[in-house]
C-alpha cells in the first residue's frame, strides 16, 4: 500500500499550536473513518481511537500540536507582539510569513525582529541574535482595523507549503504531523485485520509545552505498553561530525534508547530490534542528548508503564522546512504494523 503523501501535506499545512489543536483534530477524525471501533475526545483535547484486540493494552501516541505563538500585546501602531509556545531558534524566524487566527477570521502577516534595516545598522547590531520578545507581526492594516480584529490570546502560526524535495518531504510541523501520518497509515494497513494488541491510538495535545496530553490520556487509558511516535534529529548535513549524527536520513526507523525525558524499556528495545531484523525493516539505534517525547509522560503514568519511542529521522527540526525521507516513513509504518499484528 503506497503512502498517502497528500494526507501528509494536509496534516503539515493545517494550523494547530498547543491548546489550539482543533483543526488538526478535524483532519485526523476524517482520516480515521472506518479504521477503528471507537473515537472520542477527552477534556484536554486528545483524540483517542480504539481498535479492539485480545492482547495487552497498548497506547500509541503521536502529538498533534506544533510550535507557534499567541498574541500577547497589540501596540498603538497596530503591530503585534507574541509569546512563543514551544522552543524556537530565533535565527530561523527572520522574515517569515505567519497567520493570525482571530475570531473574525484568519489574517496573513509578516514576522520580523524589531530594529533597524541592515542598510543602516551597525556591525554589532547586525550580529546580535534577537530574542522572541523582540519579534513583531505586521498585518499591513491600520491600527484601528487591527484593534478591531485582533485580541490578546489569538494564536499565530508559521505558514509554509509542504512539498516533495527529491526523496524528502518537507514543510512545517513534520514535528509531529509526520508521526500522526505514520499512525494513520498504520491503521489503514490494519483495517479489517485482527491484531495482537488492544490498541489505543492517541493523537495528543500540548506535547511541545510539557507532554501534557500524553500524561492525562495515559492516566485514563491505563496502558500496559506505551509507544510514542515522534521525530528525531538527522544530524547528517555539512559541518556535522559523525559522532553527532543521532540518526541519518534514509537509513530507517529510529529505535530510541534514550532521550532527556525517558529511557526506553530494555525489553521493548530488544523486541523491536529483533522484529525489524526478522522482517528486514531498516532501522537505526537512537540516543538523543536533549529533547523528549510523549513516552516520558506515558512511562510515568500511575504505577509506571514500559514505554519506547519509534523515531522518524528529520532534518531542520523546529523550522518551517522540516524534512523527512519517504523510506523512513515507510520503515516506521512497517515496523509499527508488524508489532501490532504480532
C-alpha contacts under 8 A as a table, 3 or more apart, distances in Angstrom:
res1	aa1	res2	aa2	distance
1	X	189	X	7.60
3	X	185	X	7.15
3	X	330	X	7.32
4	X	7	X	5.59
4	X	8	X	6.93
4	X	185	X	7.75
5	X	8	X	4.83
5	X	9	X	6.19
6	X	9	X	5.09
6	X	10	X	6.37
7	X	10	X	5.08
7	X	11	X	6.18
7	X	181	X	7.39
8	X	11	X	5.00
8	X	12	X	6.03
8	X	177	X	7.30
8	X	178	X	6.79
8	X	181	X	5.95
9	X	12	X	5.11
9	X	13	X	6.22
9	X	162	X	5.52
9	X	163	X	7.02
9	X	171	X	7.96
10	X	13	X	5.39
10	X	14	X	6.17
10	X	27	X	7.90
11	X	14	X	5.55
11	X	24	X	6.84
11	X	27	X	7.16
11	X	177	X	5.94
11	X	181	X	7.55
12	X	162	X	6.55
12	X	171	X	6.38
12	X	172	X	5.80
12	X	173	X	5.48
12	X	174	X	6.22
12	X	177	X	6.02
12	X	178	X	7.81
13	X	159	X	7.47
13	X	160	X	6.78
13	X	161	X	6.38
13	X	162	X	6.60
13	X	171	X	7.56
13	X	172	X	6.82
13	X	173	X	7.70
14	X	23	X	6.69
14	X	24	X	6.17
15	X	21	X	7.48
15	X	23	X	6.51
15	X	24	X	6.72
15	X	66	X	7.90
15	X	157	X	6.43
16	X	19	X	8.00
16	X	20	X	5.44
16	X	21	X	4.28
16	X	22	X	6.84
16	X	23	X	6.39
16	X	24	X	5.96
16	X	64	X	7.15
16	X	65	X	5.35
16	X	66	X	6.01
16	X	157	X	7.64
17	X	20	X	5.31
17	X	21	X	5.97
17	X	65	X	4.91
17	X	66	X	4.84
17	X	67	X	5.74
17	X	68	X	5.56
17	X	69	X	7.44
17	X	85	X	7.44
17	X	155	X	7.37
17	X	157	X	7.17
17	X	206	X	7.81
18	X	21	X	6.45
18	X	65	X	5.15
18	X	66	X	6.64
18	X	67	X	7.17
18	X	68	X	7.86
18	X	85	X	6.83
18	X	205	X	6.40
18	X	206	X	4.46
18	X	207	X	7.34
18	X	208	X	6.84
18	X	209	X	7.11
19	X	65	X	7.89
19	X	205	X	6.91
19	X	206	X	6.11
20	X	23	X	7.91
20	X	65	X	7.79
20	X	155	X	7.60
21	X	24	X	5.47
21	X	25	X	6.21
21	X	45	X	7.57
21	X	64	X	6.51
21	X	65	X	5.96
21	X	205	X	6.88
22	X	25	X	5.08
22	X	26	X	6.32
22	X	45	X	7.87
23	X	26	X	5.16
23	X	27	X	6.59
24	X	27	X	5.27
24	X	28	X	6.37
24	X	64	X	6.52
25	X	28	X	5.10
25	X	29	X	6.05
25	X	47	X	6.91
25	X	64	X	7.42
25	X	203	X	7.98
26	X	29	X	5.10
26	X	30	X	6.39
27	X	30	X	5.34
27	X	31	X	6.43
28	X	31	X	5.00
28	X	32	X	6.12
29	X	32	X	5.12
29	X	33	X	6.74
30	X	33	X	5.74
31	X	184	X	7.28
32	X	35	X	5.40
32	X	36	X	6.85
32	X	184	X	7.13
33	X	36	X	7.29
34	X	37	X	7.89
34	X	191	X	7.95
35	X	51	X	7.99
35	X	187	X	6.15
35	X	188	X	6.33
35	X	190	X	7.91
35	X	191	X	5.60
36	X	39	X	7.36
36	X	49	X	6.40
36	X	50	X	5.88
36	X	51	X	4.88
36	X	187	X	7.68
36	X	191	X	7.79
37	X	49	X	7.51
37	X	50	X	5.75
37	X	51	X	5.23
37	X	52	X	6.84
38	X	49	X	5.72
38	X	50	X	5.16
38	X	51	X	7.06
39	X	47	X	7.09
39	X	48	X	5.65
39	X	49	X	4.42
39	X	50	X	6.39
40	X	47	X	5.92
40	X	48	X	5.34
40	X	49	X	6.62
41	X	44	X	7.99
41	X	45	X	5.69
41	X	46	X	5.52
41	X	47	X	4.63
41	X	48	X	6.05
42	X	45	X	5.31
42	X	46	X	5.52
42	X	47	X	6.84
42	X	48	X	7.60
42	X	217	X	7.73
43	X	46	X	7.46
44	X	205	X	7.10
44	X	213	X	6.38
44	X	216	X	7.71
45	X	204	X	7.52
45	X	205	X	6.32
45	X	213	X	7.63
46	X	202	X	6.76
46	X	203	X	5.77
46	X	204	X	4.67
46	X	205	X	5.56
46	X	213	X	6.13
46	X	217	X	7.05
47	X	202	X	5.73
47	X	203	X	5.06
47	X	204	X	6.53
48	X	200	X	6.57
48	X	201	X	5.95
48	X	202	X	4.55
48	X	203	X	6.46
49	X	200	X	5.67
49	X	201	X	5.02
49	X	202	X	6.16
50	X	198	X	7.81
50	X	199	X	5.81
50	X	200	X	4.64
50	X	201	X	6.29
51	X	198	X	6.45
51	X	199	X	5.16
51	X	200	X	6.49
51	X	201	X	7.92
52	X	195	X	7.90
52	X	197	X	7.67
52	X	198	X	5.00
52	X	199	X	6.20
53	X	194	X	6.94
53	X	195	X	5.59
53	X	196	X	6.04
53	X	197	X	5.02
53	X	198	X	3.99
53	X	199	X	6.70
54	X	195	X	7.69
54	X	196	X	6.36
54	X	197	X	6.00
54	X	198	X	5.85
55	X	196	X	5.22
55	X	197	X	4.15
55	X	198	X	5.55
56	X	196	X	7.82
56	X	197	X	5.20
56	X	198	X	5.82
56	X	223	X	7.99
56	X	224	X	6.18
56	X	225	X	7.40
57	X	197	X	6.03
57	X	198	X	4.62
57	X	199	X	6.06
57	X	200	X	7.45
57	X	222	X	7.95
57	X	223	X	5.10
57	X	224	X	5.24
57	X	225	X	6.51
58	X	197	X	6.32
58	X	198	X	6.00
58	X	199	X	5.09
58	X	200	X	6.07
58	X	223	X	5.42
58	X	224	X	5.96
58	X	225	X	4.78
58	X	226	X	5.87
58	X	227	X	7.47
59	X	199	X	6.20
59	X	200	X	4.75
59	X	201	X	5.99
59	X	202	X	6.86
59	X	218	X	7.50
59	X	221	X	7.78
59	X	223	X	5.75
59	X	224	X	7.91
59	X	225	X	6.35
59	X	226	X	4.97
59	X	227	X	6.13
60	X	183	X	8.00
60	X	199	X	7.50
60	X	200	X	6.24
60	X	201	X	4.96
60	X	202	X	5.99
60	X	226	X	6.10
60	X	227	X	4.66
60	X	228	X	5.68
60	X	229	X	7.18
61	X	201	X	6.14
61	X	202	X	4.75
61	X	203	X	5.82
61	X	204	X	6.50
61	X	214	X	7.16
61	X	226	X	7.84
61	X	227	X	6.29
61	X	228	X	4.78
61	X	229	X	5.98
61	X	294	X	6.76
62	X	176	X	6.78
62	X	177	X	7.86
62	X	179	X	5.69
62	X	180	X	5.32
62	X	183	X	7.37
62	X	202	X	6.50
62	X	203	X	5.09
62	X	204	X	6.03
62	X	228	X	6.19
62	X	229	X	5.12
62	X	230	X	6.47
62	X	294	X	7.57
63	X	176	X	5.86
63	X	177	X	7.40
63	X	179	X	7.73
63	X	180	X	6.88
63	X	203	X	5.28
63	X	204	X	4.33
63	X	205	X	5.81
63	X	206	X	7.52
63	X	207	X	6.10
63	X	230	X	7.82
63	X	294	X	7.68
64	X	176	X	6.46
64	X	177	X	6.39
64	X	180	X	6.98
64	X	203	X	5.91
64	X	204	X	5.72
64	X	205	X	5.76
64	X	206	X	7.85
65	X	176	X	7.24
65	X	204	X	7.74
65	X	205	X	5.84
65	X	206	X	5.99
65	X	207	X	6.73
65	X	208	X	6.91
66	X	86	X	7.74
66	X	173	X	5.56
66	X	175	X	6.71
66	X	176	X	7.08
66	X	208	X	6.91
67	X	84	X	7.60
67	X	85	X	5.78
67	X	86	X	4.69
67	X	87	X	6.85
67	X	88	X	7.70
67	X	157	X	7.94
67	X	173	X	7.73
67	X	208	X	6.53
67	X	318	X	7.42
68	X	84	X	5.82
68	X	85	X	5.42
68	X	86	X	6.53
68	X	155	X	7.68
68	X	156	X	6.15
68	X	157	X	5.19
68	X	158	X	6.88
69	X	82	X	5.92
69	X	83	X	5.28
69	X	84	X	4.27
69	X	85	X	5.37
69	X	155	X	5.91
69	X	156	X	4.93
69	X	157	X	6.46
70	X	82	X	5.52
70	X	83	X	5.23
70	X	84	X	6.50
70	X	85	X	7.33
70	X	152	X	7.53
70	X	153	X	5.37
70	X	154	X	5.57
70	X	155	X	4.48
70	X	156	X	5.59
71	X	74	X	7.63
71	X	80	X	6.52
71	X	81	X	6.03
71	X	82	X	4.51
71	X	83	X	6.29
71	X	151	X	7.24
71	X	152	X	5.04
71	X	153	X	5.11
71	X	154	X	5.35
71	X	155	X	6.37
71	X	156	X	6.92
72	X	80	X	7.51
72	X	81	X	5.75
72	X	82	X	5.07
72	X	83	X	5.91
72	X	152	X	5.11
72	X	153	X	6.26
73	X	80	X	5.75
73	X	81	X	5.05
73	X	82	X	6.85
73	X	152	X	5.96
74	X	78	X	6.05
74	X	79	X	5.91
74	X	80	X	4.71
74	X	81	X	6.46
74	X	147	X	7.22
74	X	150	X	7.83
74	X	151	X	7.41
74	X	152	X	7.19
75	X	78	X	5.38
75	X	79	X	5.50
75	X	80	X	6.35
75	X	81	X	7.76
76	X	79	X	7.51
76	X	143	X	6.44
77	X	142	X	7.59
77	X	143	X	5.08
78	X	138	X	7.63
78	X	139	X	7.86
78	X	141	X	7.29
78	X	142	X	6.41
78	X	143	X	3.95
78	X	144	X	7.32
78	X	146	X	5.58
78	X	147	X	6.89
79	X	136	X	6.35
79	X	137	X	5.77
79	X	138	X	5.42
79	X	139	X	7.26
79	X	143	X	7.69
80	X	136	X	5.31
80	X	137	X	4.94
80	X	138	X	6.83
81	X	133	X	7.22
81	X	134	X	7.86
81	X	135	X	6.58
81	X	136	X	4.78
81	X	137	X	6.57
82	X	132	X	7.71
82	X	133	X	6.98
82	X	135	X	7.20
82	X	136	X	6.65
82	X	137	X	7.83
83	X	132	X	7.45
83	X	133	X	7.21
84	X	87	X	7.40
84	X	88	X	7.75
84	X	132	X	7.09
85	X	208	X	7.38
85	X	209	X	6.60
86	X	208	X	5.22
86	X	209	X	5.72
87	X	208	X	7.74
87	X	318	X	7.51
88	X	92	X	7.85
88	X	318	X	6.47
88	X	319	X	7.99
89	X	92	X	5.90
89	X	93	X	7.39
89	X	318	X	7.57
90	X	93	X	5.07
90	X	94	X	7.42
90	X	129	X	7.27
90	X	130	X	6.70
90	X	131	X	6.54
90	X	132	X	6.52
91	X	94	X	6.67
91	X	129	X	6.77
91	X	130	X	7.89
92	X	319	X	6.45
93	X	96	X	6.02
93	X	111	X	7.32
93	X	112	X	7.21
94	X	111	X	6.84
94	X	112	X	5.33
94	X	113	X	6.81
95	X	110	X	6.58
95	X	111	X	5.60
95	X	112	X	5.15
96	X	110	X	5.79
96	X	111	X	5.09
96	X	112	X	6.94
96	X	158	X	7.10
96	X	159	X	7.74
97	X	108	X	7.30
97	X	109	X	5.95
97	X	110	X	4.80
97	X	111	X	6.22
97	X	158	X	6.15
97	X	159	X	5.50
97	X	160	X	7.69
98	X	108	X	5.95
98	X	109	X	5.10
98	X	110	X	5.77
98	X	111	X	6.54
98	X	156	X	6.66
98	X	157	X	5.50
98	X	158	X	4.36
98	X	159	X	5.03
99	X	106	X	6.38
99	X	107	X	5.52
99	X	108	X	4.58
99	X	109	X	5.74
99	X	156	X	5.58
99	X	157	X	5.36
99	X	158	X	6.41
99	X	159	X	6.53
100	X	106	X	5.67
100	X	107	X	5.06
100	X	108	X	6.34
100	X	109	X	6.96
100	X	154	X	6.77
100	X	155	X	5.98
100	X	156	X	4.51
100	X	157	X	6.71
101	X	105	X	6.22
101	X	106	X	4.49
101	X	107	X	6.41
101	X	154	X	5.91
101	X	155	X	5.43
101	X	156	X	6.17
102	X	105	X	5.13
102	X	106	X	5.72
102	X	107	X	7.35
102	X	149	X	6.77
102	X	150	X	5.95
102	X	151	X	7.47
102	X	154	X	5.67
102	X	155	X	7.45
103	X	149	X	7.64
103	X	150	X	7.96
104	X	149	X	6.32
107	X	139	X	7.18
108	X	139	X	6.44
109	X	137	X	6.09
109	X	138	X	5.48
109	X	139	X	4.47
109	X	140	X	7.25
110	X	137	X	5.39
110	X	138	X	5.18
110	X	139	X	6.61
111	X	135	X	6.67
111	X	136	X	5.73
111	X	137	X	4.62
111	X	138	X	6.60
112	X	135	X	5.38
112	X	136	X	5.73
112	X	137	X	6.67
113	X	130	X	6.77
113	X	134	X	5.38
113	X	135	X	3.95
113	X	136	X	6.08
114	X	134	X	5.56
114	X	135	X	5.81
114	X	136	X	6.72
116	X	119	X	7.98
116	X	120	X	6.41
116	X	121	X	5.62
117	X	120	X	5.87
117	X	121	X	6.26
118	X	121	X	5.24
118	X	126	X	6.62
121	X	125	X	5.91
121	X	126	X	6.32
122	X	125	X	5.13
122	X	126	X	6.24
123	X	126	X	5.08
123	X	127	X	6.24
124	X	127	X	5.33
124	X	128	X	6.36
125	X	128	X	5.41
130	X	134	X	6.19
130	X	135	X	7.74
131	X	134	X	5.50
131	X	135	X	7.31
132	X	135	X	5.50
138	X	141	X	7.92
139	X	146	X	7.64
141	X	145	X	6.17
141	X	146	X	6.20
142	X	145	X	5.21
142	X	146	X	6.22
143	X	146	X	5.11
143	X	147	X	6.09
144	X	147	X	5.19
144	X	148	X	6.26
145	X	148	X	5.02
145	X	149	X	6.25
146	X	149	X	5.24
146	X	150	X	5.60
147	X	150	X	5.63
147	X	151	X	7.13
150	X	154	X	6.96
151	X	154	X	5.99
158	X	172	X	7.69
158	X	320	X	7.23
159	X	172	X	7.54
159	X	320	X	7.67
160	X	171	X	6.25
160	X	172	X	6.08
160	X	320	X	6.35
161	X	171	X	6.13
161	X	172	X	7.70
162	X	169	X	7.29
162	X	170	X	5.59
162	X	171	X	4.15
162	X	172	X	6.99
163	X	169	X	5.80
163	X	170	X	5.60
163	X	171	X	6.59
164	X	167	X	6.96
164	X	168	X	5.74
164	X	169	X	4.47
164	X	170	X	6.20
165	X	168	X	4.97
165	X	169	X	5.89
165	X	170	X	6.70
166	X	169	X	7.94
167	X	325	X	5.90
167	X	326	X	6.16
168	X	323	X	6.01
168	X	324	X	5.39
168	X	325	X	4.44
168	X	326	X	6.06
169	X	323	X	5.47
169	X	324	X	5.37
169	X	325	X	6.27
169	X	326	X	6.85
170	X	174	X	7.65
170	X	321	X	5.54
170	X	322	X	5.45
170	X	323	X	4.19
170	X	324	X	6.52
171	X	174	X	6.64
171	X	320	X	5.65
171	X	321	X	4.76
171	X	322	X	5.50
171	X	323	X	6.64
172	X	175	X	7.85
172	X	319	X	6.67
172	X	320	X	4.06
172	X	321	X	5.72
172	X	322	X	5.87
173	X	176	X	5.99
173	X	177	X	5.91
173	X	178	X	7.89
173	X	318	X	7.66
173	X	320	X	7.03
173	X	322	X	7.09
174	X	177	X	4.84
174	X	178	X	4.83
174	X	179	X	7.72
174	X	231	X	7.61
174	X	322	X	5.90
174	X	323	X	7.10
174	X	324	X	7.55
175	X	178	X	6.48
175	X	179	X	7.54
175	X	230	X	6.89
175	X	231	X	5.87
175	X	317	X	7.13
175	X	318	X	7.37
175	X	322	X	7.71
176	X	179	X	5.36
176	X	180	X	6.48
176	X	230	X	5.86
176	X	231	X	6.42
177	X	180	X	4.73
177	X	181	X	5.98
178	X	181	X	5.01
178	X	182	X	6.25
178	X	230	X	7.79
178	X	231	X	7.55
178	X	312	X	7.80
178	X	324	X	7.84
178	X	329	X	7.76
179	X	182	X	4.81
179	X	183	X	6.17
179	X	229	X	5.48
179	X	230	X	5.55
179	X	231	X	7.10
179	X	312	X	7.47
180	X	183	X	5.23
180	X	184	X	6.30
180	X	203	X	6.98
180	X	229	X	7.87
181	X	184	X	5.13
181	X	185	X	6.07
182	X	185	X	5.07
182	X	186	X	6.06
182	X	329	X	6.69
182	X	332	X	6.96
182	X	333	X	5.58
183	X	186	X	5.06
183	X	187	X	6.30
183	X	201	X	7.44
183	X	229	X	7.98
183	X	333	X	7.29
184	X	187	X	5.10
184	X	188	X	6.33
185	X	188	X	5.02
185	X	189	X	6.47
185	X	333	X	6.72
186	X	189	X	5.18
186	X	190	X	6.33
186	X	333	X	5.49
186	X	334	X	7.62
186	X	336	X	6.94
186	X	337	X	5.61
187	X	190	X	4.98
187	X	191	X	6.17
187	X	337	X	7.97
188	X	191	X	5.22
189	X	337	X	7.21
190	X	193	X	5.30
190	X	194	X	7.59
190	X	195	X	7.53
190	X	337	X	7.10
190	X	341	X	7.76
194	X	341	X	7.13
195	X	198	X	7.50
195	X	340	X	5.92
195	X	341	X	4.54
195	X	342	X	6.94
196	X	340	X	5.79
196	X	341	X	5.15
196	X	342	X	5.18
197	X	340	X	5.95
197	X	341	X	7.43
197	X	342	X	7.87
199	X	340	X	7.95
200	X	221	X	7.92
202	X	217	X	7.79
204	X	207	X	7.02
204	X	213	X	5.04
204	X	214	X	5.78
204	X	217	X	7.91
205	X	211	X	7.82
205	X	212	X	6.81
205	X	213	X	4.61
205	X	214	X	7.32
206	X	209	X	5.61
206	X	210	X	6.74
206	X	211	X	6.11
206	X	212	X	5.46
206	X	213	X	5.73
207	X	210	X	5.45
207	X	211	X	3.89
207	X	212	X	5.79
207	X	213	X	6.48
207	X	214	X	7.34
207	X	293	X	7.52
207	X	294	X	6.79
208	X	211	X	6.57
209	X	212	X	7.30
211	X	214	X	5.71
211	X	215	X	6.45
211	X	293	X	7.11
211	X	294	X	5.56
211	X	296	X	7.57
211	X	297	X	6.06
212	X	215	X	5.26
212	X	216	X	6.65
212	X	297	X	7.63
213	X	216	X	5.48
213	X	217	X	6.11
214	X	217	X	5.24
214	X	218	X	5.83
214	X	294	X	5.69
214	X	295	X	8.00
214	X	297	X	5.91
214	X	298	X	6.17
215	X	218	X	5.43
215	X	219	X	6.29
215	X	294	X	7.85
215	X	297	X	4.92
215	X	298	X	5.90
215	X	301	X	6.50
216	X	219	X	5.11
216	X	220	X	6.44
217	X	220	X	5.14
217	X	221	X	6.08
218	X	221	X	5.10
218	X	222	X	5.64
218	X	223	X	6.59
218	X	297	X	7.90
218	X	298	X	5.64
218	X	301	X	6.17
219	X	222	X	5.55
219	X	301	X	5.57
219	X	302	X	6.28
222	X	301	X	7.78
222	X	302	X	7.71
223	X	226	X	6.55
223	X	305	X	6.89
224	X	305	X	5.94
224	X	306	X	7.05
225	X	305	X	5.88
225	X	306	X	5.34
225	X	307	X	5.85
226	X	295	X	6.69
226	X	298	X	6.18
226	X	299	X	6.89
226	X	305	X	6.39
226	X	306	X	6.17
226	X	307	X	4.30
226	X	308	X	6.39
227	X	295	X	6.48
227	X	307	X	5.63
227	X	308	X	5.07
227	X	309	X	5.53
227	X	310	X	7.18
228	X	293	X	6.63
228	X	294	X	5.54
228	X	295	X	5.13
228	X	307	X	7.68
228	X	308	X	6.31
228	X	309	X	4.55
228	X	310	X	6.33
229	X	293	X	7.77
229	X	294	X	7.87
229	X	309	X	5.72
229	X	310	X	5.15
229	X	311	X	5.95
229	X	312	X	7.91
230	X	293	X	6.55
230	X	309	X	7.11
230	X	310	X	6.63
230	X	311	X	5.07
230	X	312	X	6.32
231	X	311	X	5.02
231	X	312	X	4.49
231	X	313	X	5.90
231	X	314	X	6.06
232	X	246	X	7.68
232	X	247	X	7.45
232	X	254	X	7.94
232	X	288	X	7.67
232	X	311	X	5.74
232	X	312	X	5.88
232	X	313	X	5.11
232	X	314	X	5.76
232	X	317	X	7.92
233	X	245	X	7.73
233	X	246	X	5.89
233	X	247	X	6.24
233	X	288	X	7.78
233	X	313	X	5.78
233	X	314	X	5.40
233	X	315	X	6.30
233	X	316	X	7.98
233	X	317	X	6.97
234	X	245	X	6.36
234	X	246	X	6.06
234	X	247	X	4.70
234	X	248	X	4.84
234	X	249	X	6.03
234	X	313	X	5.03
234	X	314	X	5.02
234	X	315	X	5.17
235	X	240	X	6.43
235	X	244	X	6.49
235	X	245	X	4.34
235	X	246	X	6.01
235	X	247	X	6.32
235	X	248	X	6.41
235	X	315	X	7.05
236	X	240	X	6.22
236	X	242	X	7.71
236	X	245	X	5.94
236	X	247	X	7.65
236	X	248	X	5.76
236	X	249	X	7.37
237	X	240	X	5.94
240	X	244	X	6.69
240	X	245	X	7.36
241	X	244	X	5.33
241	X	245	X	6.91
242	X	245	X	5.47
243	X	246	X	7.93
245	X	248	X	6.57
246	X	286	X	5.87
246	X	287	X	6.19
246	X	288	X	6.18
247	X	251	X	7.89
247	X	254	X	7.04
247	X	284	X	6.96
247	X	285	X	7.67
247	X	286	X	6.41
247	X	313	X	5.90
248	X	251	X	5.90
248	X	313	X	6.33
249	X	252	X	7.53
249	X	313	X	5.76
249	X	314	X	6.99
249	X	315	X	7.87
249	X	324	X	7.33
249	X	325	X	6.15
249	X	328	X	7.32
250	X	313	X	7.96
250	X	325	X	5.69
250	X	326	X	7.68
250	X	327	X	5.79
250	X	328	X	5.57
251	X	282	X	6.34
251	X	283	X	6.49
251	X	284	X	6.82
251	X	327	X	7.92
251	X	328	X	6.78
252	X	281	X	7.42
252	X	282	X	4.45
252	X	283	X	4.25
252	X	284	X	6.13
252	X	312	X	7.96
252	X	313	X	7.92
252	X	327	X	6.86
252	X	328	X	4.67
252	X	331	X	5.68
252	X	332	X	7.37
253	X	282	X	6.56
253	X	283	X	4.61
253	X	284	X	6.17
253	X	310	X	6.80
253	X	311	X	5.97
253	X	312	X	5.73
253	X	313	X	7.16
253	X	328	X	5.51
253	X	329	X	7.44
253	X	331	X	5.59
253	X	332	X	5.07
254	X	283	X	5.78
254	X	284	X	4.93
254	X	285	X	5.64
254	X	286	X	5.70
254	X	310	X	5.66
254	X	311	X	4.52
254	X	312	X	6.07
254	X	313	X	6.81
255	X	269	X	6.88
255	X	272	X	7.46
255	X	273	X	7.53
255	X	283	X	6.93
255	X	284	X	6.17
255	X	285	X	5.04
255	X	286	X	5.74
255	X	308	X	7.99
255	X	309	X	6.56
255	X	310	X	5.12
255	X	311	X	6.32
256	X	259	X	7.69
256	X	264	X	6.63
256	X	269	X	7.52
256	X	285	X	6.07
256	X	286	X	4.56
256	X	287	X	6.20
256	X	288	X	7.89
256	X	308	X	6.78
256	X	309	X	5.45
256	X	310	X	6.14
256	X	311	X	6.80
257	X	263	X	6.14
257	X	264	X	5.37
257	X	269	X	7.05
257	X	285	X	6.87
257	X	286	X	5.73
257	X	287	X	5.54
257	X	308	X	7.91
258	X	261	X	7.85
258	X	262	X	5.79
258	X	263	X	4.29
258	X	264	X	5.78
258	X	286	X	7.23
258	X	287	X	5.28
258	X	288	X	6.24
259	X	262	X	5.57
259	X	263	X	6.46
259	X	287	X	6.23
259	X	288	X	4.64
259	X	289	X	5.70
259	X	290	X	6.06
259	X	291	X	6.05
259	X	292	X	5.72
260	X	263	X	7.98
260	X	288	X	7.28
260	X	289	X	6.29
260	X	290	X	5.21
260	X	291	X	5.45
260	X	292	X	5.68
261	X	291	X	6.74
261	X	292	X	4.66
261	X	293	X	6.86
261	X	295	X	7.79
261	X	296	X	4.95
262	X	292	X	6.90
262	X	293	X	7.79
262	X	295	X	6.51
262	X	296	X	4.69
262	X	299	X	7.83
263	X	308	X	7.72
264	X	268	X	7.38
264	X	269	X	6.79
264	X	306	X	7.61
264	X	307	X	5.71
264	X	308	X	4.54
264	X	309	X	6.98
265	X	268	X	5.38
265	X	269	X	6.32
265	X	306	X	5.45
265	X	307	X	5.53
265	X	308	X	6.05
266	X	269	X	5.12
266	X	270	X	6.31
267	X	270	X	5.22
267	X	271	X	6.08
268	X	271	X	4.90
268	X	272	X	6.09
268	X	306	X	7.70
268	X	307	X	7.32
268	X	308	X	6.63
269	X	272	X	5.33
269	X	273	X	6.17
269	X	308	X	7.05
270	X	273	X	5.12
270	X	274	X	6.09
271	X	274	X	5.25
271	X	275	X	6.13
272	X	275	X	5.01
272	X	276	X	6.04
272	X	335	X	7.72
272	X	339	X	7.58
273	X	276	X	5.15
273	X	277	X	6.22
273	X	283	X	7.81
274	X	277	X	5.15
274	X	278	X	6.08
275	X	278	X	5.01
275	X	279	X	6.06
275	X	335	X	7.50
275	X	338	X	7.72
275	X	339	X	7.43
276	X	279	X	5.24
276	X	280	X	5.70
276	X	281	X	4.81
276	X	282	X	6.84
276	X	283	X	6.82
276	X	335	X	6.37
277	X	280	X	4.90
277	X	281	X	6.35
277	X	282	X	7.86
278	X	281	X	7.83
281	X	331	X	6.00
281	X	334	X	7.18
281	X	335	X	6.79
282	X	331	X	6.30
283	X	331	X	7.49
288	X	291	X	6.94
292	X	295	X	7.79
292	X	296	X	6.71
293	X	296	X	5.90
293	X	297	X	7.85
293	X	309	X	7.35
294	X	297	X	5.37
294	X	298	X	6.30
295	X	298	X	4.97
295	X	299	X	5.89
295	X	307	X	5.92
295	X	308	X	6.14
295	X	309	X	6.25
296	X	299	X	5.72
296	X	300	X	6.76
297	X	300	X	5.45
297	X	301	X	6.49
298	X	301	X	5.32
298	X	304	X	7.73
298	X	305	X	6.42
298	X	307	X	6.99
299	X	304	X	5.20
299	X	305	X	4.34
299	X	306	X	5.89
299	X	307	X	5.51
300	X	303	X	7.04
300	X	304	X	4.86
300	X	305	X	6.53
301	X	304	X	5.28
301	X	305	X	6.59
302	X	305	X	8.00
310	X	332	X	7.28
311	X	332	X	7.68
312	X	324	X	7.20
312	X	328	X	6.37
312	X	329	X	6.73
312	X	332	X	7.13
313	X	324	X	6.42
313	X	325	X	7.63
313	X	328	X	7.11
314	X	317	X	6.44
314	X	322	X	6.57
314	X	323	X	5.47
314	X	324	X	4.96
314	X	325	X	7.70
315	X	322	X	5.70
315	X	323	X	5.18
315	X	324	X	6.81
316	X	319	X	5.87
316	X	321	X	6.36
316	X	322	X	4.87
316	X	323	X	6.70
317	X	321	X	7.90
317	X	322	X	5.31
317	X	323	X	7.91
318	X	322	X	6.94
319	X	322	X	5.82
324	X	328	X	7.31
324	X	329	X	7.44
325	X	328	X	5.31
325	X	329	X	6.48
326	X	329	X	5.10
326	X	330	X	6.29
327	X	330	X	5.05
327	X	331	X	6.13
328	X	331	X	4.99
328	X	332	X	6.17
329	X	332	X	5.25
329	X	333	X	6.31
330	X	333	X	5.15
330	X	334	X	6.11
331	X	334	X	5.06
331	X	335	X	6.15
332	X	335	X	5.28
332	X	336	X	6.15
333	X	336	X	5.35
333	X	337	X	5.95
334	X	337	X	5.18
334	X	338	X	6.05
335	X	338	X	5.15
335	X	339	X	6.20
336	X	339	X	5.16
336	X	340	X	6.25
337	X	340	X	5.31
337	X	341	X	6.13
338	X	341	X	5.24
338	X	342	X	6.17
339	X	342	X	5.20
